[in-house]
């Protein structure tokens, strides 16, 4: 099955609905280590993207998503999401479709762009660790239930890092307090991926 702008629009609607349902959950998780607005960022960002009349050019569609998400949310997480979407936009420029077997590579490009933009490293207990886990899991299994694999990788990352301190972003200020708490960004990736599924 090839993925076109029609599939992207349907996916955005699913993510927006699931993010809306988990808005308060993400805000509460973020309030323990940050300013408590993560649920708003994720829910409103994807809600705005879901209302877009996407271009048939999937690269252009991702560009429209990136621009819209950035306009709706100027938070650091919103900027990271927009950066990841922009990386996909560049990779898919002038194309009208892409295959499921390309998703791991697109996520890897998004991860690398987000690492550069955030001036952070893997292993610092951020959303990027979850993305990295998804990349490796999808590269290892190119066929089968890709969405289940991606959801599992995101959830496993939350569990793996919960007992570690945050070393990046606003949460690093509360490094000691963050031990035993899930990273809000990693939780957001779980919510986004569950919605996509």
Order of alpha helices (4+ residues) and beta strands (2+ residues): beta-alpha-alpha-alpha-alpha-alpha-beta-alpha-alpha-alpha-alpha-alpha
